[in-house]
Amino acid sequence: MRIKNYLNHFKQALQEADREYTSGSIRKAIFYLSVPMVLEMLMESLFAVVDIFFVGKIGIHAVATVGLTESVLTILYSVGIGLSMAGTAMVSRRIGEGKFRNAGDAAFQVILIGVLISVAIGLLGFFFARDLLRLMGGESDVIDTGFKYTRIIFAGNVSIMLLFLINGIFRGAGNAAIAMRSLWLANGINIVLDPLLIFGLGPVPAMGLEGAAIATTIGRSVGVIYQCYHLVGGERKFAIRRINLIIRWKTISRILQLSAGGMGQFLVESASWIFLMRVVSMSGSVALAGYTIAIRVMIFTLLPAFGMSNAAATLVGQNLGANEPGRAESSVWLTARYAATFLGICGIIFVLGGGSFIGIFNSDLDVIRIGGNALVIMCLGYVFFAYGMVMTQSFNGAGDTRTPLIINIFVLWIFQIPLAYILSIYLNLGANGVFTAVAISHSLHAVVAVMIFRRGKWKLVQV
């Protein structure tokens, strides 16, 4: 009987519905939000692993190109996630207040801003692809063989941006199932096209690394079309209607204020990862390849935990909108416990068999050794990672994007960057010094975030 009830709840969690989570069981609310969000992020992490699996078959230079390109592309992710935070915060708060038309207004303005920014970034990346790879320390062979991949990815970056933004909007509305399905569709198509376009089949020519970029762009574009279909159609209370298609400068101003802190958070974090990638590149393409694969493997577990964190953001936003701050706080602590349990188990698995996971993607013994070290060292801080992610997203869900920005600046720049450089260069630990700095700094990040969260000032933020 209990198993049947769990199955029924699981089916309900996967149904498309704009839900309000301002009353009833908090555990059930976390479950209904987390299931589709975790499944959504599992597919995103599966894409990351499958993509690097096929790219790894091309060679070390191809893997290094992907790693360098994504390091720069995290700037785009930063903008997309920052705007997505503003969308989630504003939509969830309006849903909690019962103001569905205003939620639609906010959603349209967020999408408009995102499209304009992604076009500008796309043009820069397309015309300066070689320079970006060179700036990141790419060797001449990496630049010559990989700049076309970088060019294609940046040219199609609007699909990456819109996937972030529209999924954030759906999460704020409590409809995590649509966000899940759009990402499953996008990445499912990519997983099928990846080997087809990279290696060729029948009349389809082998395109190598460029094929991976084309597969990604096609898959994500289809996902965006699916999102837009649901965003403007149907009889839901929340949607973007014709009446919402007006530029509202006051709303845009508020979105930019909220997203500035969100963009700043991830730009700071992105710049930190770019610097770390640059330090690792000093040890050569082999070290860079091992590090890139290790990060992809870690993403496979971090993204589902991030899905739980997104659930906390929605619960905080909707419950603050309904004037239920106590319920919002209880939701955060419970979500953090679930995320910490999940990542704790994953961390133990990686510590016990780090090198085995790297060997799945590349047979080079040095790549396996370096990548295995990265997994073992960085995963020692996994439980802390969980609390840090949930607390950060809770601040963002409340509209307090400034606090995580300040934490990121002090922990990731003032502390982590110097520590990584000292350990790696001055103490001659090489890539292992970078991995150690990541584990220590992100653990500190979690401790600081929890201490500030307990003060409760986030409950007073107006959105």
C-alpha positions as CSV (number, residue, x, y, z in Angstrom):
1,M,0.0,0.0,0.0
2,R,2.8,2.4,0.9
3,I,4.6,1.6,-2.4
4,K,1.4,2.4,-4.3
5,N,1.1,5.7,-2.6
6,Y,4.7,6.6,-3.4
7,L,4.0,5.7,-7.1
8,N,0.9,7.9,-7.1
9,H,2.8,10.8,-5.7
10,F,5.6,10.2,-8.2
11,K,3.1,10.3,-11.1
12,Q,1.5,13.5,-9.8
13,A,5.0,15.1,-9.5
14,L,5.5,14.5,-13.2
15,Q,2.1,16.0,-14.3
16,E,2.1,19.4,-15.9
17,A,0.4,21.8,-13.4
18,D,1.0,25.3,-12.0
19,R,1.1,24.5,-8.3
20,E,1.0,26.7,-5.3
21,Y,3.1,25.3,-2.3
22,T,1.9,27.7,0.4
23,S,0.0,25.2,2.5
24,G,-0.1,21.5,3.2
25,S,2.8,19.1,3.7
26,I,6.3,20.6,3.2
27,R,7.8,17.2,2.6
28,K,5.2,16.6,-0.2
29,A,5.9,20.0,-1.6
30,I,9.6,19.3,-1.8
31,F,8.9,16.0,-3.4
32,Y,6.6,17.4,-6.0
33,L,9.1,20.0,-6.9
34,S,12.3,18.0,-6.5
35,V,11.3,14.9,-8.5
36,P,11.0,16.7,-11.9
37,M,13.8,19.1,-11.1
38,V,16.2,16.2,-10.2
39,L,15.2,14.3,-13.3
40,E,15.6,17.4,-15.4
41,M,19.2,17.9,-14.0
42,L,19.9,14.2,-14.3
43,M,19.3,14.5,-18.1
44,E,21.5,17.6,-18.2
45,S,24.3,15.8,-16.4
46,L,23.8,12.7,-18.5
47,F,24.2,15.0,-21.6
48,A,27.4,16.4,-20.2
49,V,28.8,12.9,-19.6
50,V,27.7,11.4,-22.9
51,D,28.9,14.4,-24.8
52,I,32.4,14.2,-23.3
53,F,32.3,10.4,-23.9
54,F,32.0,10.8,-27.7
55,V,34.3,13.8,-27.9
56,G,36.9,11.8,-25.9
57,K,37.0,9.3,-28.7
58,I,38.2,12.1,-31.1
59,G,41.3,12.8,-29.0
60,I,42.8,14.8,-26.2
61,H,42.9,18.1,-28.2
62,A,39.1,17.8,-28.8
63,V,38.5,17.3,-25.0
64,A,40.7,20.2,-24.2
65,T,38.8,22.4,-26.7
66,V,35.5,21.6,-25.1
67,G,36.9,22.3,-21.7
68,L,38.3,25.7,-22.8
69,T,35.1,26.7,-24.7
70,E,32.9,25.8,-21.7
71,S,35.1,27.8,-19.4
72,V,34.4,30.9,-21.5
73,L,30.8,29.9,-22.1
74,T,30.2,29.9,-18.3
75,I,30.0,33.7,-18.7
76,L,26.9,33.1,-20.8
77,Y,25.6,30.6,-18.3
78,S,26.2,33.2,-15.6
79,V,24.0,35.8,-17.4
80,G,21.3,33.2,-18.2
81,I,21.2,31.8,-14.6
82,G,21.3,35.3,-13.2
83,L,18.3,36.3,-15.2
84,S,16.6,33.0,-14.5
85,M,17.0,33.8,-10.8
86,A,15.1,37.0,-11.3
87,G,12.5,35.2,-13.2
88,T,12.0,32.5,-10.6
89,A,11.9,35.0,-7.8
90,M,9.4,37.4,-9.4
91,V,7.2,34.7,-10.9
92,S,7.1,32.7,-7.7
93,R,6.4,35.7,-5.5
94,R,3.5,36.8,-7.8
95,I,2.1,33.3,-7.9
96,G,2.2,33.2,-4.1
97,E,0.3,36.5,-4.1
98,G,-2.2,35.2,-6.6
99,K,-1.3,37.8,-9.2
100,F,-1.0,35.6,-12.3
101,R,-1.2,38.4,-14.9
102,N,1.7,40.2,-13.2
103,A,3.7,36.9,-13.3
104,G,3.2,36.8,-17.1
105,D,4.4,40.4,-17.4
106,A,7.6,39.6,-15.5
107,A,8.2,36.4,-17.6
108,F,8.0,38.3,-20.9
109,Q,10.4,41.0,-19.8
110,V,13.0,38.4,-18.6
111,I,12.9,36.7,-22.0
112,L,13.2,39.9,-23.9
113,I,16.3,40.9,-21.9
114,G,17.9,37.4,-22.3
115,V,17.5,37.4,-26.1
116,L,19.1,40.8,-26.6
117,I,22.1,39.8,-24.4
118,S,22.6,36.4,-26.0
119,V,22.7,37.9,-29.5
120,A,25.5,40.3,-28.4
121,I,27.5,37.5,-26.8
122,G,26.9,35.2,-29.8
123,L,28.4,37.8,-32.2
124,L,31.5,38.3,-30.1
125,G,32.1,34.5,-29.7
126,F,31.6,33.8,-33.4
127,F,34.1,36.4,-34.7
128,F,36.7,36.0,-31.9
129,A,36.6,32.2,-31.4
130,R,40.4,31.8,-32.0
131,D,41.3,34.6,-29.7
132,L,39.1,33.2,-26.9
133,L,40.9,29.8,-27.1
134,R,44.3,31.5,-27.2
135,L,43.4,33.7,-24.2
136,M,42.5,30.6,-22.2
137,G,46.0,29.1,-22.8
138,G,45.0,26.7,-25.6
139,E,47.9,25.2,-27.5
140,S,48.2,25.9,-31.2
141,D,46.9,22.4,-32.1
142,V,43.9,22.9,-29.9
143,I,43.1,26.3,-31.5
144,D,43.5,25.1,-35.1
145,T,41.3,22.0,-34.6
146,G,38.7,23.4,-32.2
147,F,37.9,27.0,-33.2
148,K,35.0,25.9,-35.4
149,Y,33.4,24.1,-32.5
150,T,33.7,27.3,-30.4
151,R,32.3,29.4,-33.2
152,I,29.2,27.1,-33.7
153,I,28.5,26.9,-30.0
154,F,28.5,30.7,-29.6
155,A,26.5,31.3,-32.7
156,G,23.7,29.1,-31.3
157,N,23.9,30.4,-27.8
158,V,20.4,31.9,-27.8
159,S,19.0,28.4,-27.3
160,I,21.2,27.9,-24.2
161,M,20.0,31.2,-22.8
162,L,16.3,30.6,-23.4
163,L,16.5,27.1,-21.9
164,F,17.8,28.6,-18.7
165,L,15.3,31.5,-18.6
166,I,12.1,29.8,-19.5
167,N,12.8,26.8,-17.2
168,G,13.4,29.2,-14.4
169,I,10.0,30.9,-15.1
170,F,8.2,27.5,-15.1
171,R,9.9,26.6,-11.8
172,G,8.7,29.8,-10.3
173,A,5.2,29.0,-11.4
174,G,5.5,25.6,-9.6
175,N,5.4,23.8,-13.0
176,A,8.7,21.9,-12.8
177,A,7.4,19.1,-15.0
178,I,7.4,21.2,-18.2
179,A,10.9,22.4,-17.3
180,M,12.0,18.8,-17.0
181,R,10.4,17.7,-20.2
182,S,11.9,20.5,-22.3
183,L,15.4,19.6,-21.1
184,W,14.8,15.9,-21.6
185,L,13.7,16.6,-25.1
186,A,16.6,18.9,-25.9
187,N,19.3,16.7,-24.4
188,G,17.7,13.5,-25.7
189,I,18.0,14.8,-29.2
190,N,21.5,15.8,-28.6
191,I,22.5,12.4,-27.3
192,V,21.1,10.8,-30.4
193,L,22.7,13.3,-32.8
194,D,26.1,13.4,-31.1
195,P,27.5,10.1,-32.4
196,L,25.7,10.4,-35.7
197,L,27.2,13.8,-36.6
198,I,30.6,13.2,-35.0
199,F,31.4,9.9,-36.6
200,G,28.9,9.8,-39.5
201,L,26.6,7.1,-40.6
202,G,25.5,6.2,-44.2
203,P,24.9,9.5,-46.1
204,V,25.6,11.6,-43.0
205,P,29.3,12.6,-43.2
206,A,31.6,12.5,-40.2
207,M,31.9,16.1,-38.9
208,G,34.1,15.4,-35.9
209,L,34.1,18.1,-33.2
210,E,31.9,20.4,-35.2
211,G,29.3,17.7,-35.3
212,A,29.1,17.8,-31.5
213,A,28.5,21.5,-31.6
214,I,25.7,21.2,-34.3
215,A,24.0,18.4,-32.3
216,T,24.0,20.5,-29.2
217,T,22.6,23.5,-31.0
218,I,19.8,21.5,-32.7
219,G,18.8,19.7,-29.5
220,R,18.5,22.8,-27.4
221,S,16.7,24.7,-30.1
222,V,14.0,22.1,-30.2
223,G,13.7,22.2,-26.5
224,V,13.1,26.0,-26.6
225,I,10.4,25.5,-29.2
226,Y,8.7,23.1,-26.8
227,Q,9.0,25.6,-24.0
228,C,7.5,28.4,-26.0
229,Y,4.6,26.2,-27.1
230,H,3.6,25.6,-23.4
231,L,4.4,29.1,-22.3
232,V,1.9,30.8,-24.6
233,G,-0.7,28.1,-25.0
234,G,-3.3,26.2,-22.9
235,E,-5.8,27.3,-20.3
236,R,-3.4,27.6,-17.3
237,K,-3.7,30.5,-14.9
238,F,-0.1,31.4,-15.6
239,A,1.0,32.0,-19.2
240,I,2.3,34.8,-21.4
241,R,-0.7,36.3,-23.2
242,R,-1.0,39.0,-25.7
243,I,-1.7,41.5,-23.0
244,N,1.8,40.7,-21.5
245,L,3.6,41.6,-24.7
246,I,4.4,45.2,-23.7
247,I,7.7,46.5,-22.7
248,R,7.3,47.6,-19.0
249,W,10.3,49.6,-18.0
250,K,9.6,49.5,-14.3
251,T,9.5,45.7,-14.4
252,I,12.6,45.6,-16.5
253,S,14.4,47.9,-14.0
254,R,13.4,45.6,-11.1
255,I,14.5,42.5,-13.0
256,L,17.9,44.1,-13.8
257,Q,18.3,45.0,-10.1
258,L,17.5,41.4,-9.0
259,S,19.5,39.7,-11.8
260,A,22.5,42.0,-11.3
261,G,23.3,40.2,-8.1
262,G,22.5,36.8,-9.7
263,M,24.7,37.6,-12.7
264,G,27.4,38.8,-10.4
265,Q,27.3,35.6,-8.4
266,F,27.9,33.4,-11.3
267,L,30.2,35.8,-13.1
268,V,32.4,35.7,-10.0
269,E,32.2,32.0,-9.9
270,S,32.7,31.6,-13.6
271,A,35.8,33.9,-13.5
272,S,37.1,31.7,-10.6
273,W,36.6,28.5,-12.7
274,I,38.2,30.2,-15.7
275,F,41.3,31.1,-13.6
276,L,41.4,27.6,-12.2
277,M,41.2,26.2,-15.7
278,R,44.1,28.5,-16.7
279,V,46.2,27.3,-13.8
280,V,45.5,23.6,-14.7
281,S,46.4,24.3,-18.4
282,M,50.0,25.2,-17.2
283,S,50.4,21.5,-16.6
284,G,49.6,20.7,-20.3
285,S,46.7,19.3,-22.3
286,V,46.8,15.9,-20.6
287,A,46.1,17.6,-17.2
288,L,43.5,19.8,-18.8
289,A,41.7,16.7,-20.3
290,G,41.8,14.9,-17.0
291,Y,40.3,17.9,-15.2
292,T,37.7,18.5,-17.8
293,I,36.5,14.9,-17.6
294,A,36.4,15.0,-13.8
295,I,34.3,18.1,-13.8
296,R,31.9,16.5,-16.3
297,V,31.6,13.4,-14.0
298,M,31.0,15.6,-11.0
299,I,28.3,17.6,-12.8
300,F,26.4,14.2,-13.1
301,T,25.9,14.4,-9.4
302,L,26.0,18.1,-8.7
303,L,23.2,19.0,-11.1
304,P,20.6,16.8,-9.4
305,A,21.5,18.4,-6.1
306,F,21.1,21.7,-7.8
307,G,17.7,20.6,-8.8
308,M,16.8,20.2,-5.1
309,S,18.2,23.6,-4.5
310,N,15.9,25.1,-7.2
311,A,13.0,23.5,-5.3
312,A,14.0,25.4,-2.3
313,A,14.1,28.7,-4.3
314,T,10.5,28.1,-5.5
315,L,9.2,27.2,-2.0
316,V,10.9,30.3,-0.5
317,G,9.5,32.7,-3.2
318,Q,5.9,31.4,-3.1
319,N,5.7,31.2,0.7
320,L,7.1,34.7,1.2
321,G,4.5,35.9,-1.3
322,A,1.9,34.2,0.8
323,N,3.3,35.8,4.0
324,E,4.5,32.4,5.4
325,P,8.2,33.1,6.2
326,G,8.4,30.3,8.8
327,R,7.2,27.7,6.3
328,A,9.8,29.1,3.8
329,E,12.6,28.6,6.3
330,S,11.5,25.0,7.3
331,S,11.5,24.1,3.6
332,V,15.1,25.2,3.2
333,W,16.5,23.2,6.1
334,L,14.6,20.1,5.0
335,T,15.8,20.4,1.4
336,A,19.4,20.9,2.5
337,R,19.3,17.7,4.5
338,Y,18.0,15.7,1.5
339,A,20.7,17.3,-0.8
340,A,23.5,16.6,1.7
341,T,22.5,13.0,2.0
342,F,22.5,12.5,-1.7
343,L,25.9,14.2,-2.3
344,G,27.4,12.5,0.7
345,I,26.6,9.1,-0.8
346,C,28.0,10.2,-4.2
347,G,31.1,11.5,-2.6
348,I,31.9,8.2,-0.9
349,I,31.4,6.4,-4.3
350,F,33.8,8.8,-6.0
351,V,36.5,8.6,-3.3
352,L,36.4,4.8,-3.5
353,G,36.7,4.6,-7.3
354,G,37.6,7.9,-8.8
355,G,40.0,6.7,-11.4
356,S,37.5,4.0,-12.6
357,F,35.0,6.7,-13.6
358,I,37.6,8.7,-15.6
359,G,38.7,5.5,-17.4
360,I,35.3,5.2,-19.0
361,F,35.9,8.3,-21.0
362,N,39.6,8.1,-21.9
363,S,42.2,5.3,-21.8
364,D,45.3,7.5,-21.4
365,L,46.8,6.5,-18.0
366,D,48.0,10.0,-17.2
367,V,44.5,11.4,-17.9
368,I,43.0,8.7,-15.7
369,R,45.4,9.5,-12.9
370,I,44.9,13.2,-12.9
371,G,41.1,13.0,-13.4
372,G,40.9,10.4,-10.6
373,N,42.8,12.7,-8.2
374,A,40.5,15.5,-9.1
375,L,37.4,13.4,-8.2
376,V,38.8,12.1,-4.9
377,I,40.0,15.5,-3.6
378,M,37.1,17.7,-4.7
379,C,34.4,15.2,-3.5
380,L,35.8,15.4,0.0
381,G,33.7,18.5,0.4
382,Y,30.5,17.2,-1.2
383,V,28.3,17.4,1.9
384,F,29.3,21.1,2.3
385,F,28.6,21.7,-1.4
386,A,25.0,20.6,-0.8
387,Y,24.4,23.1,2.0
388,G,26.1,25.8,0.1
389,M,23.9,25.3,-3.0
390,V,20.6,25.1,-1.1
391,M,21.4,28.2,1.0
392,T,22.5,30.2,-2.1
393,Q,19.3,29.3,-4.0
394,S,17.2,30.1,-1.0
395,F,18.6,33.6,-0.9
396,N,18.0,33.9,-4.6
397,G,14.4,32.6,-4.3
398,A,13.8,35.3,-1.8
399,G,15.1,38.0,-4.1
400,D,18.3,38.5,-2.0
401,T,20.8,38.0,-4.8
402,R,23.3,40.4,-3.2
403,T,24.2,38.3,-0.2
404,P,25.4,35.3,-2.3
405,L,27.4,37.7,-4.5
406,I,29.3,39.0,-1.6
407,I,30.0,35.5,-0.3
408,N,31.3,34.5,-3.7
409,I,33.6,37.5,-4.0
410,F,35.2,36.9,-0.6
411,V,35.4,33.1,-0.7
412,L,36.0,32.3,-4.4
413,W,38.2,35.3,-5.3
414,I,39.9,36.6,-2.2
415,F,40.3,33.1,-0.7
416,Q,40.1,30.4,-3.4
417,I,42.1,32.0,-6.2
418,P,45.2,32.8,-4.2
419,L,45.0,29.5,-2.4
420,A,44.9,27.6,-5.7
421,Y,47.9,29.6,-7.1
422,I,50.0,29.1,-4.0
423,L,49.3,25.3,-3.7
424,S,49.7,24.7,-7.4
425,I,52.6,26.9,-8.3
426,Y,54.6,27.9,-5.2
427,L,54.2,24.5,-3.4
428,N,54.6,22.6,-6.7
429,L,51.4,20.5,-6.2
430,G,50.4,21.1,-9.8
431,A,46.8,20.3,-10.7
432,N,46.3,18.6,-7.3
433,G,46.8,22.0,-5.7
434,V,43.8,23.4,-7.7
435,F,41.6,20.4,-6.7
436,T,42.5,20.9,-3.0
437,A,41.7,24.6,-3.2
438,V,38.2,23.8,-4.7
439,A,37.4,21.4,-1.9
440,I,38.5,23.8,0.9
441,S,36.9,27.0,-0.5
442,H,33.5,25.5,-1.3
443,S,33.3,24.0,2.2
444,L,34.0,27.4,3.6
445,H,31.4,28.9,1.3
446,A,28.8,26.6,2.8
447,V,29.7,27.5,6.4
448,V,29.5,31.2,5.7
449,A,26.1,30.8,3.8
450,V,24.5,28.9,6.7
451,M,25.6,31.4,9.3
452,I,24.1,34.3,7.3
453,F,20.9,32.4,6.5
454,R,20.3,31.9,10.2
455,R,20.1,35.7,10.7
456,G,16.9,35.7,8.6
457,K,17.3,39.1,6.9
458,W,16.3,37.4,3.6
459,K,12.7,37.2,4.8
460,L,12.4,41.0,4.6
461,V,13.4,41.4,0.9
462,Q,10.8,43.0,-1.3
463,V,10.4,41.7,-4.9
